[in-house]
Structures are given as C-alpha cells and as structure tokens.
Amino acid sequence: MRDTLCVTDTIWALVPAATRWLDAANGRDDAELGCRMLKVTEEAGEAASAWIGLRGQNPRKGVTHTKEDVAAELADVVITALVAIESLGLNARETLETTAAKVQARIPHL
C-alpha cells in the first residue's frame, strides 16, 4: 500500500510541476494549449508504434519492442493528458477522479 501512495504522490507532484515548467518555457496562449493537446496524440502514436514493434508488424524491422516499452509509452500518454488538463486551468486529479467515478458506475458489479 505504501508504494502505491508514493507513486501516486509522485504523479500528483509531477503534473503541476511539469505544467509550470511548460508555462515558463512556452507560455500558455491558445497556440501553446493546442500543442499540449496535440502532444497527447503524439504520445498515443508512440504507444501504437511500440505495439507494432512488439507484434513485429513491420517485416523490415521485425520485433523491436517489449510489453514494458508499450506500457511505458502508455504511461507517457497518461502523464501528457494530465498535464494537458492542468494546462487548461483545471485540477487534473479532480478531473481524473470524477471521470473514474463515471466509468466505475458503468461497470456492473464493481
């Protein structure tokens, strides 16, 4: 249980810190916010690429990735999405918890 709390604490400290870092480097105008939204898609593409590499779907390259690579890319998607939410001036943790509650309510027997 303690390890989970540490990881969660790390994530929730990272998200606003990364948002502040991006704000300081790039500002937060509409163009920058748009780029942060697009970054989620870029990261999702990297996850898809890792999956293709795991499955060896490119005959020229063969198997190039592991399940751990795919998982790491998916984690990048999550963190990037949380930073994008925070960049909109919203609380990413509250947004995620609200959405998780909605999803949980749709799953029978949870």
C-alpha distances in whole Angstrom, upper triangle without the diagonal:
4,6,5,7,9,10,11,12,14,16,17,18,20,22,24,25,26,28,29,30,32,34,35,36,38,38,37,40,40,41,38,36,37,36,33,33,35,32,30,32,33,29,29,33,31,28,31,33,30,30,34,34,31,34,37,39,41,43,44,41,39,36,34,30,27,25,22,25,25,21,22,25,23,20,23,25,21,22,25,25,23,25,28,27,27,30,32,31,28,24,22,19,21,23,20,19,22,23,20,21,24,23,21,24,26,24,26,24,20
4,5,5,6,9,10,10,12,14,15,16,18,20,22,23,24,26,28,28,30,32,33,34,36,36,36,39,39,40,37,35,37,36,32,33,34,32,30,33,33,29,30,33,31,29,32,34,31,31,35,34,32,35,38,40,41,44,45,41,40,36,35,31,28,26,23,25,26,22,22,25,23,20,23,25,22,21,25,25,23,25,28,27,26,29,31,30,28,24,22,19,21,24,21,20,24,24,22,23,26,26,24,27,29,27,29,27,24
4,5,5,6,9,10,11,12,14,15,16,19,21,21,22,25,26,26,28,30,31,32,34,35,34,37,38,38,35,33,35,33,30,30,32,29,27,30,30,26,27,30,28,26,29,30,27,28,32,31,29,32,34,36,38,40,41,37,36,33,31,27,24,22,19,22,22,19,18,21,20,17,20,22,19,19,22,23,21,23,26,25,25,28,30,29,27,23,21,19,21,23,20,20,23,24,21,23,26,25,23,27,29,27,29,27,24
4,5,5,6,8,10,11,12,14,15,17,19,20,21,23,25,25,27,29,30,31,32,33,32,35,35,36,33,31,32,31,28,28,30,27,25,27,28,24,25,28,26,24,27,29,26,26,30,30,28,30,33,35,37,39,40,37,36,32,30,27,24,21,19,21,21,17,17,20,18,15,18,20,16,16,20,20,18,20,23,22,22,25,27,27,24,21,18,15,18,20,17,16,20,20,17,19,22,21,20,23,25,23,25,24,20
4,5,5,6,8,10,10,12,14,16,18,18,20,22,23,24,26,27,29,30,31,32,31,34,34,35,32,30,32,31,27,28,30,27,25,28,29,25,26,30,28,26,29,31,29,29,33,33,31,34,36,38,39,42,43,40,39,35,33,29,27,24,22,24,24,20,19,22,20,17,19,21,17,17,20,21,18,20,23,22,21,24,26,25,22,19,17,14,17,19,16,15,19,20,18,19,23,22,21,24,26,25,27,26,22
4,5,5,6,9,10,10,12,14,16,16,18,20,21,22,24,26,27,28,30,30,30,33,34,34,31,29,31,30,26,27,29,26,25,28,28,25,26,29,27,25,29,30,28,29,32,32,30,33,35,37,39,41,42,38,37,34,32,28,26,24,21,22,23,19,18,21,20,16,18,20,17,16,20,20,18,19,23,22,21,24,26,25,23,20,18,15,18,20,18,18,21,22,20,22,25,25,24,27,29,28,30,29,25
4,5,5,6,9,10,10,12,15,15,16,18,20,20,22,24,26,26,28,28,28,31,32,32,28,27,29,27,24,24,26,23,21,24,24,21,22,25,23,21,25,26,24,25,29,28,26,30,32,34,35,38,38,35,34,31,28,25,23,20,17,19,19,16,15,17,16,13,15,17,14,13,16,17,15,16,20,20,19,22,24,23,21,18,16,14,17,18,16,16,20,20,18,21,23,22,22,25,27,26,28,27,24
4,5,5,6,9,10,11,13,14,15,17,19,20,21,23,25,26,27,27,26,29,30,30,27,25,27,26,22,23,25,22,20,24,24,21,22,25,24,22,25,27,25,26,29,29,28,31,33,35,36,39,40,36,36,32,30,27,25,22,20,21,21,17,16,18,16,13,15,16,13,12,15,16,13,15,18,17,16,19,21,21,18,15,13,10,13,15,13,13,16,17,15,17,20,20,19,23,24,24,26,26,22
4,5,5,6,8,10,12,12,14,16,17,18,20,22,23,24,26,26,25,29,30,30,27,25,28,27,23,24,26,24,22,26,26,23,24,27,26,24,28,30,28,29,32,32,31,34,36,37,39,42,42,39,38,35,33,29,27,25,22,23,23,20,18,20,19,16,17,18,15,13,17,17,14,15,19,18,16,19,21,20,18,15,13,11,14,16,15,15,18,19,18,20,23,23,22,25,27,27,29,29,25
4,6,5,6,9,11,11,12,14,16,16,18,20,21,22,24,24,24,27,28,29,25,24,26,25,21,22,24,21,20,24,23,20,22,25,23,22,26,27,25,27,30,29,29,32,34,35,36,39,39,36,36,32,30,26,25,23,20,21,21,18,16,18,17,13,14,16,14,11,15,16,13,14,17,17,16,18,21,20,19,16,14,12,16,18,16,16,20,21,19,22,25,24,24,27,29,28,31,31,27
4,5,5,6,9,10,10,12,14,15,16,18,20,21,22,22,22,25,25,26,22,21,23,22,18,19,21,18,17,20,20,17,19,22,21,20,23,25,23,24,28,27,27,30,32,33,34,37,37,34,34,31,28,25,24,22,19,19,19,16,14,16,14,11,11,13,10,8,11,12,9,10,14,14,13,15,18,18,16,13,11,10,13,14,12,14,17,17,16,19,22,21,21,25,26,26,29,29,25
4,5,6,7,9,10,11,13,15,16,17,19,21,22,21,20,24,24,25,22,20,23,22,18,19,22,19,18,22,22,19,21,24,23,22,26,27,26,27,31,31,30,33,35,36,37,40,41,37,37,34,32,29,27,25,22,23,22,19,18,19,17,14,14,15,12,10,13,13,9,10,14,13,11,14,16,15,13,10,9,7,11,12,11,12,15,16,16,18,21,21,21,24,26,26,29,29,25
4,6,6,6,9,10,11,12,15,16,17,19,20,20,20,23,25,25,22,21,23,22,19,20,23,20,19,23,23,21,23,26,24,24,27,29,27,29,32,32,32,35,37,38,38,42,42,38,38,36,33,30,28,27,24,24,24,21,19,20,19,16,16,17,14,11,14,15,12,11,15,14,12,14,17,16,15,12,11,10,14,16,15,16,19,20,20,22,24,25,25,28,30,30,33,33,29
4,6,5,6,8,10,10,12,14,15,16,18,18,18,22,23,23,19,18,21,19,16,18,20,17,16,20,20,17,20,23,21,21,24,26,24,26,29,29,29,32,34,35,35,38,38,35,35,33,30,27,26,24,21,21,21,19,16,17,17,13,12,14,12,9,11,13,10,9,13,13,11,13,16,16,15,13,11,11,15,16,15,17,20,20,20,23,25,25,25,28,30,30,33,33,30
4,5,5,6,9,10,11,12,14,15,16,16,15,19,20,20,17,15,18,17,13,15,17,15,14,18,18,16,18,21,20,20,23,25,24,26,29,29,29,32,34,34,35,38,38,35,35,33,30,27,26,25,22,22,21,19,17,17,16,13,12,13,10,7,9,10,6,5,9,9,7,9,12,12,12,10,8,9,12,13,12,15,17,17,18,20,22,22,23,26,27,28,31,32,28
4,5,5,6,9,10,10,12,14,15,14,14,17,19,20,16,15,18,17,14,16,19,17,16,20,21,19,21,24,23,23,27,28,27,29,32,32,32,35,37,37,38,41,41,38,39,36,34,31,30,29,26,25,25,23,20,20,20,17,15,16,14,11,11,12,9,7,10,10,7,9,11,10,10,9,9,10,13,14,14,16,18,19,20,22,24,24,26,28,30,30,34,34,31
4,5,5,6,9,10,11,12,14,14,14,18,20,20,17,16,19,18,15,17,20,17,18,21,21,19,22,24,23,24,27,28,27,30,32,32,32,35,37,38,38,41,41,37,38,36,33,30,30,29,26,25,25,23,20,20,20,17,16,17,15,12,12,14,12,9,12,13,10,11,14,13,14,13,12,13,16,17,17,19,22,22,23,25,27,28,29,31,33,33,37,37,33
4,5,5,6,8,10,11,12,13,13,16,18,18,14,14,16,15,12,14,16,14,14,18,17,16,19,21,20,21,24,25,24,27,29,29,30,33,34,34,34,38,37,34,35,33,30,27,27,26,24,22,22,21,18,17,18,15,13,14,13,10,9,12,10,7,10,12,9,10,13,13,14,13,12,14,17,17,17,20,22,22,23,25,27,27,28,31,32,33,36,37,33
4,5,5,6,9,10,10,10,10,13,15,15,12,11,14,13,10,13,15,13,14,17,17,17,19,22,21,22,25,26,26,28,30,31,31,34,36,36,36,39,39,36,37,35,32,30,30,29,26,25,24,23,20,19,19,17,14,15,14,11,10,11,9,6,8,9,7,6,10,10,11,11,11,13,16,16,16,19,21,21,22,25,26,26,28,30,31,32,36,37,33
4,5,5,6,9,10,9,10,14,16,17,13,13,16,15,13,16,18,16,18,21,21,20,23,25,24,25,28,29,29,31,34,34,35,37,39,39,39,42,42,39,40,38,35,32,33,32,29,28,28,26,23,23,23,20,18,19,18,14,13,15,13,10,12,13,10,9,12,11,13,13,14,16,18,18,19,22,23,24,25,28,29,29,31,33,35,36,39,40,36
4,5,5,6,9,9,11,14,17,17,13,14,17,15,13,16,18,15,17,20,19,19,22,24,23,24,27,28,27,30,32,32,33,36,37,37,37,40,39,36,38,36,33,30,31,30,28,26,26,25,22,21,22,19,17,18,18,14,13,15,14,11,13,15,12,11,15,14,16,16,16,18,21,21,21,24,26,26,27,30,31,31,33,35,36,37,41,42,38
4,5,5,6,7,8,11,14,13,9,10,13,11,9,13,14,12,14,17,17,16,20,21,21,22,25,26,26,29,30,30,32,34,35,35,35,38,37,35,36,35,31,29,30,30,27,25,25,24,21,20,21,19,16,16,17,13,12,14,13,9,10,13,11,9,12,13,15,16,16,18,21,20,21,24,25,25,26,29,30,30,32,35,35,36,40,41,38
4,6,5,4,6,9,12,12,9,10,13,12,11,14,16,15,17,20,19,19,22,24,24,26,28,29,29,32,34,34,35,38,39,39,38,42,41,38,40,38,35,33,34,33,31,29,29,28,25,23,24,22,19,19,19,16,14,16,15,11,11,13,11,8,11,11,14,16,16,19,21,20,21,24,25,25,27,30,30,31,33,35,36,37,41,42,39
4,6,6,9,12,15,15,12,13,16,15,14,17,19,17,20,23,22,22,25,27,26,28,31,31,31,34,36,36,37,40,41,40,40,43,42,39,41,40,36,34,35,35,32,30,30,29,26,25,26,24,21,22,22,19,17,19,18,14,15,17,14,12,15,15,18,19,19,22,24,23,25,27,29,29,30,33,34,34,36,39,40,41,44,45,42
4,6,9,12,15,14,10,13,15,13,13,17,17,16,18,21,20,20,23,24,24,26,29,28,29,32,33,33,35,38,38,38,37,40,39,37,39,37,34,32,33,33,31,28,29,28,25,24,25,23,20,21,21,18,16,18,18,14,15,18,16,13,16,17,20,21,20,23,26,25,26,29,30,30,31,34,35,35,37,40,40,41,45,46,43
4,7,9,11,10,7,10,12,10,10,14,15,14,17,19,18,19,22,23,23,25,27,28,29,31,33,33,35,37,38,37,36,40,38,36,38,37,34,32,34,33,31,29,29,28,26,24,25,23,20,20,21,18,16,17,18,14,14,16,15,12,14,15,18,20,20,23,25,24,25,28,29,29,31,33,34,34,36,38,39,40,44,45,42
4,6,9,9,7,9,12,11,11,14,16,16,18,20,20,21,24,25,25,27,30,30,31,34,35,35,37,39,40,40,39,43,41,39,41,40,37,35,36,36,34,31,31,30,28,26,26,25,22,22,22,19,17,18,18,14,13,15,14,10,12,13,16,18,19,22,24,23,24,27,28,28,30,32,33,33,36,38,38,40,43,45,42
4,7,8,6,6,10,10,10,12,14,14,16,19,19,20,22,24,25,26,28,29,31,33,34,35,36,39,40,39,39,42,41,39,41,40,37,35,36,35,33,31,30,29,27,25,25,24,21,20,20,18,15,16,16,12,11,13,11,8,9,10,13,16,16,20,21,20,22,25,25,25,27,30,30,30,33,35,35,37,41,42,39
4,6,5,6,9,10,11,13,14,15,17,19,20,21,23,25,26,28,29,30,32,34,35,36,38,40,41,40,39,43,42,40,42,41,38,37,38,37,35,33,32,32,29,27,27,26,23,22,22,21,18,18,18,15,13,14,14,10,10,12,15,18,19,23,23,22,24,27,27,26,29,31,31,32,35,36,36,38,42,44,41
4,5,5,6,9,10,11,12,14,16,17,18,20,22,23,25,26,27,29,31,32,33,35,36,38,39,38,37,41,40,39,41,40,37,36,37,36,35,32,31,31,29,26,26,26,23,21,22,20,17,17,18,15,12,14,14,11,10,12,15,18,19,22,23,21,23,26,25,25,28,30,29,30,33,34,34,36,40,42,40
4,5,5,6,9,10,10,12,15,16,16,18,20,21,22,25,26,27,29,30,31,32,35,36,37,35,35,38,38,36,38,37,35,33,35,34,33,31,29,30,28,25,25,25,22,20,21,20,17,17,18,16,13,15,16,12,12,15,18,21,20,24,25,23,24,28,27,26,29,32,31,31,34,36,35,37,41,43,41
4,5,5,6,9,10,10,13,15,15,16,19,20,21,23,24,25,27,29,30,31,33,35,36,35,34,38,37,35,37,36,33,31,33,32,31,28,27,27,25,22,23,22,19,18,19,17,14,14,15,12,10,13,13,9,11,13,16,18,18,22,23,21,22,26,26,25,27,30,30,30,33,35,35,36,40,42,39
4,5,5,6,9,10,11,13,14,16,17,19,20,22,23,25,26,28,29,31,32,34,35,34,34,38,37,35,37,36,33,31,32,31,30,28,26,26,24,21,21,21,18,16,17,15,12,12,13,10,8,10,10,7,7,11,13,15,15,19,20,17,19,22,22,21,24,26,26,26,29,31,31,33,37,39,36
4,5,5,6,9,10,11,12,14,16,17,19,20,21,23,25,26,27,29,31,32,33,32,31,35,35,33,35,34,31,30,31,30,29,27,25,25,24,21,21,21,18,16,17,16,13,12,14,12,9,12,13,10,10,14,15,18,17,21,22,19,20,24,23,22,25,27,26,26,30,31,31,33,36,39,36
4,5,5,6,9,10,10,12,14,15,16,18,20,20,22,24,25,26,28,30,31,30,29,33,32,30,32,31,29,27,29,28,27,24,23,23,21,19,19,19,16,14,16,15,11,12,14,12,9,13,14,11,12,15,17,19,18,21,23,20,21,25,25,23,25,28,28,27,31,32,32,33,37,39,37
4,5,5,7,9,10,11,13,15,15,17,19,20,21,23,25,26,27,29,30,29,29,33,33,31,32,31,28,26,27,26,25,23,21,21,19,16,16,16,13,12,13,11,8,8,10,8,6,9,10,8,10,13,14,16,14,17,19,17,17,21,22,20,22,25,25,25,27,30,29,31,34,36,34
4,5,6,7,9,10,11,13,15,16,17,19,21,22,24,25,26,28,29,28,28,32,32,30,31,30,28,26,27,26,25,23,21,21,19,16,16,16,13,11,12,12,9,8,10,9,6,9,11,9,10,13,14,16,14,17,19,16,16,20,20,18,20,23,22,22,25,27,27,28,32,34,31
4,5,5,6,9,10,11,13,14,15,17,19,20,21,23,24,26,27,26,25,29,29,27,29,28,25,24,25,25,24,21,20,20,19,15,15,16,13,11,13,13,10,10,13,12,9,12,15,13,13,17,18,19,17,20,22,19,19,23,23,21,23,26,25,24,27,29,29,30,34,36,33
4,5,5,6,9,10,11,12,14,15,17,18,20,21,23,24,25,25,24,28,28,26,27,26,23,21,23,22,21,18,17,17,16,13,13,13,10,9,11,11,7,8,11,10,9,12,14,12,14,17,18,19,16,19,21,19,18,22,23,21,22,26,25,24,27,30,29,30,33,35,33
4,5,5,6,9,10,11,12,14,15,17,19,20,21,23,24,23,24,28,28,26,27,25,23,21,21,20,19,17,15,15,14,11,10,11,9,6,8,9,6,6,9,9,8,11,13,13,14,17,17,17,14,17,19,16,15,19,20,18,19,22,22,21,23,26,25,26,30,32,29
4,5,5,6,9,10,10,12,14,15,16,18,20,21,22,21,21,25,25,24,25,23,21,20,21,20,20,17,15,16,15,12,11,13,11,8,11,12,9,9,13,13,11,14,17,16,17,20,20,21,18,20,22,19,18,22,22,20,21,24,23,22,25,27,26,27,30,33,30
4,5,5,6,9,10,11,13,14,15,16,18,20,21,20,20,23,23,21,23,21,19,18,19,19,19,16,14,15,14,10,11,13,10,8,12,13,10,11,14,14,13,16,18,17,18,22,22,23,20,22,24,22,21,24,25,23,23,27,26,25,28,30,29,29,33,35,33
4,5,5,6,9,10,11,13,14,15,16,19,20,19,20,23,23,21,22,20,18,16,17,16,15,13,11,12,10,7,8,9,6,5,9,10,8,9,13,13,12,15,17,17,19,21,21,21,18,20,23,20,18,22,23,21,21,25,25,23,25,28,27,27,31,33,30
4,5,5,6,9,10,11,12,14,15,17,18,17,18,22,23,20,21,19,17,15,16,15,15,13,10,11,11,7,7,10,8,6,9,11,10,10,14,15,14,16,19,19,20,23,22,22,19,20,23,20,18,21,22,19,20,24,23,21,23,26,25,25,28,30,28
4,5,5,6,9,10,10,12,14,15,16,15,15,19,19,17,18,17,16,14,16,16,16,13,11,13,13,9,10,13,11,9,13,15,13,13,17,17,17,19,22,21,22,26,25,25,22,24,26,24,22,25,26,23,24,27,26,24,27,29,28,28,31,33,31
4,5,5,6,9,10,10,12,14,15,15,15,18,18,16,17,15,13,11,13,13,13,10,9,11,10,6,8,11,9,9,13,14,12,14,17,17,17,20,22,22,24,26,26,26,22,24,27,24,22,26,27,24,24,28,28,25,28,31,29,29,32,34,32
4,5,5,6,9,10,10,12,14,14,15,19,19,17,17,15,13,10,11,10,11,8,6,8,8,5,6,9,9,8,11,13,13,14,16,18,18,20,22,22,24,27,26,25,22,23,25,23,21,24,25,22,22,26,25,23,25,28,26,26,29,31,28
4,5,5,6,9,10,11,12,11,12,16,17,15,15,14,13,11,12,12,13,11,8,11,12,9,9,13,12,11,14,16,15,16,19,20,20,22,25,25,26,29,28,28,24,26,28,25,23,26,27,24,23,27,26,24,26,29,27,26,29,31,29
4,5,5,6,9,10,10,10,10,14,14,12,12,11,10,9,11,12,13,10,8,12,12,9,11,14,13,13,16,18,17,18,21,22,22,24,27,26,28,31,30,30,27,28,31,28,26,29,30,27,27,31,30,27,29,32,30,30,33,35,33
4,5,5,6,9,10,10,11,14,15,12,12,10,8,6,8,8,10,6,5,9,9,7,10,12,12,13,16,17,17,19,21,22,22,25,27,27,29,31,31,30,26,27,30,28,25,28,30,27,26,30,30,27,29,32,30,29,32,33,31
4,5,5,6,9,9,11,14,15,13,12,10,9,7,8,8,10,8,6,9,11,9,10,14,14,14,16,19,19,19,22,24,24,26,28,29,30,33,31,31,27,28,30,28,25,28,29,26,25,29,28,25,27,30,28,27,30,31,29
4,5,5,6,5,7,10,12,10,9,8,9,8,10,11,13,11,9,13,14,12,13,17,17,17,19,22,21,22,25,26,26,28,31,31,32,35,34,34,30,31,33,31,28,31,32,29,28,32,31,28,30,33,31,30,32,34,33
4,5,5,6,7,10,11,8,7,5,5,5,8,10,12,9,9,13,14,12,14,17,17,17,20,22,22,23,26,27,27,29,32,32,33,36,35,35,31,32,35,33,30,32,34,31,30,34,34,30,32,35,33,32,35,36,34
4,6,8,10,12,14,11,9,5,6,5,5,7,10,8,8,11,13,12,14,16,17,18,20,22,22,24,26,27,28,30,32,33,34,37,36,35,31,31,34,32,29,31,33,30,29,32,32,29,30,33,32,30,32,33,32
4,5,8,10,13,11,8,6,8,8,9,10,13,12,11,14,16,15,16,19,20,20,22,25,25,26,28,30,30,32,34,35,36,39,38,37,33,34,36,34,31,33,35,31,30,33,33,30,31,34,32,30,32,34,32
4,6,7,9,7,5,4,7,8,10,12,15,14,13,17,18,17,18,21,22,22,25,27,27,28,31,32,32,34,36,36,38,41,40,39,35,36,39,37,34,36,38,34,33,37,36,33,35,37,35,34,36,37,36
4,6,9,8,7,8,10,11,13,15,17,16,14,18,19,18,19,22,22,22,25,27,26,27,30,32,31,33,36,36,37,40,39,39,35,36,39,36,33,36,37,34,33,37,36,32,34,37,34,33,36,37,36
4,5,5,6,8,9,12,15,17,19,16,16,20,20,18,20,23,23,23,26,28,27,28,31,32,32,34,37,36,38,41,40,40,37,38,40,38,35,38,39,36,35,39,38,35,37,40,37,36,39,41,40
4,5,5,9,11,14,16,19,21,19,19,22,23,22,24,27,26,26,30,31,31,32,35,36,35,38,40,40,41,45,44,44,40,41,44,41,39,42,43,40,39,42,42,38,40,43,40,39,42,43,42
4,6,10,11,14,17,20,22,19,20,23,24,22,24,27,26,27,30,32,31,32,35,36,35,38,40,40,41,44,44,44,41,42,45,42,40,43,44,41,40,44,43,40,42,45,43,42,44,46,45
4,7,7,10,14,17,18,16,16,20,20,19,21,24,23,24,27,29,28,30,33,33,33,36,38,37,39,42,42,42,38,39,42,40,37,40,42,39,38,42,41,38,40,43,41,40,42,44,42
4,6,9,12,15,17,15,16,19,20,19,21,24,24,24,27,29,29,30,33,34,34,36,38,38,40,43,42,42,38,39,42,40,37,39,41,38,37,41,40,37,38,42,39,38,40,42,40
4,6,8,11,13,12,12,16,17,16,18,21,21,22,25,26,26,28,31,31,32,34,36,36,38,41,40,39,36,36,39,37,34,37,39,36,34,38,38,34,36,39,37,35,38,39,37
4,7,11,12,10,11,14,14,14,17,19,19,20,23,24,24,26,28,29,30,32,34,34,36,38,38,37,33,34,37,35,32,35,37,34,33,37,37,34,35,38,37,35,38,39,37
4,7,8,6,7,10,11,11,13,15,16,17,19,21,21,23,25,26,27,29,31,31,33,36,35,34,30,31,34,32,29,32,34,31,30,33,34,31,32,35,34,32,35,36,34
4,5,5,7,9,10,11,13,14,16,17,19,20,21,23,25,26,27,29,31,32,34,36,35,33,29,30,33,31,28,30,32,30,28,32,32,29,30,33,32,30,33,33,31
4,5,5,6,9,10,10,12,14,15,17,18,20,21,23,24,26,27,29,30,32,34,32,31,27,27,30,28,25,27,29,27,25,28,29,25,26,30,28,26,29,29,27
4,5,5,6,9,10,10,12,14,15,16,18,20,21,22,24,26,27,28,30,32,31,29,25,25,28,27,24,26,28,26,24,28,29,26,26,30,29,27,30,30,28
4,5,5,6,9,10,11,13,14,15,16,19,20,21,23,25,26,27,29,31,30,29,25,25,28,27,24,26,29,26,25,29,29,27,28,31,30,29,32,32,30
4,5,5,6,9,10,11,13,14,15,17,19,20,21,23,25,26,27,30,28,27,23,24,27,25,22,24,26,24,22,26,26,23,25,28,27,26,29,29,27
4,5,5,6,9,10,11,12,14,15,17,18,20,21,23,24,26,28,26,25,21,21,24,22,19,21,24,21,20,23,24,21,22,26,25,23,26,27,25
4,5,5,6,9,10,11,12,14,15,17,18,20,21,22,25,26,25,24,20,20,24,22,19,22,24,22,21,25,26,23,24,28,27,26,29,30,27
4,5,5,6,9,10,10,12,14,15,16,19,20,21,23,25,24,23,20,20,23,22,19,22,24,22,21,25,25,23,24,28,27,26,29,30,28
4,5,5,6,9,10,11,13,14,15,17,19,20,21,24,22,21,17,18,21,19,16,19,21,18,17,21,21,19,21,24,23,22,26,27,24
4,5,5,6,8,10,11,12,14,15,17,18,20,22,20,19,15,15,19,17,14,17,20,18,17,20,21,19,20,24,24,23,26,27,24
4,5,5,6,8,10,11,12,14,15,16,19,20,20,19,15,16,19,18,16,19,21,19,19,22,23,21,23,26,26,26,29,30,27
4,6,5,6,9,10,10,12,14,15,17,19,18,17,14,15,18,16,14,17,19,16,16,20,20,19,21,24,23,23,27,28,26
4,5,5,6,9,10,11,12,14,16,17,16,15,11,12,15,13,10,14,16,14,13,17,18,16,18,21,21,21,25,26,23
4,5,5,6,9,10,11,12,14,16,15,13,10,11,15,13,11,15,17,16,16,19,20,19,21,24,24,24,28,29,26
4,5,5,6,9,10,10,13,15,14,14,11,13,16,14,13,17,18,17,17,21,21,20,23,25,25,26,30,31,28
4,5,5,6,9,10,11,13,12,12,9,11,13,11,10,14,15,13,14,18,18,17,20,22,22,23,27,28,25
4,5,5,6,9,10,11,10,9,5,8,11,9,8,12,13,12,13,17,17,17,19,22,22,23,27,28,25
4,5,5,6,9,10,10,10,7,10,13,12,12,15,16,16,17,20,21,21,23,25,26,27,31,32,29
4,5,5,7,9,9,10,8,12,14,11,12,16,16,15,17,20,20,20,23,25,25,27,30,32,29
4,5,5,7,6,7,5,9,10,8,9,13,13,12,15,17,17,18,20,22,23,25,28,30,27
4,5,5,5,6,5,9,10,9,11,14,14,15,17,19,20,21,23,25,26,27,31,32,29
4,5,7,9,9,13,14,12,14,17,18,18,20,22,22,23,26,27,28,30,33,35,32
4,5,9,9,13,13,11,14,17,16,16,19,21,21,22,25,26,27,29,32,34,31
4,7,9,12,12,11,14,16,16,17,20,21,21,23,25,27,28,30,33,35,32
4,6,9,8,8,11,13,12,13,16,17,18,20,22,23,24,26,30,31,28
4,6,5,6,9,10,11,12,14,16,17,18,20,21,23,25,28,29,26
4,6,5,6,8,10,10,12,14,15,16,18,20,21,23,26,27,24
4,5,5,6,9,10,10,12,14,15,16,18,20,21,24,25,21
4,5,5,6,9,10,11,12,14,15,17,19,20,23,24,21
4,6,5,6,8,10,11,12,14,16,17,19,22,23,20
4,5,5,6,9,10,10,12,14,16,17,20,21,18
4,5,5,6,9,10,10,12,14,15,18,19,16
4,5,5,6,9,10,11,13,15,18,19,16
4,5,5,6,9,10,11,13,16,18,15
4,5,5,6,9,10,11,14,15,12
4,5,5,6,9,10,13,14,11
4,5,5,7,9,12,14,12
4,5,5,7,10,12,10
4,5,5,8,9,7
4,6,7,9,8
4,6,9,9
4,7,6
4,6
4
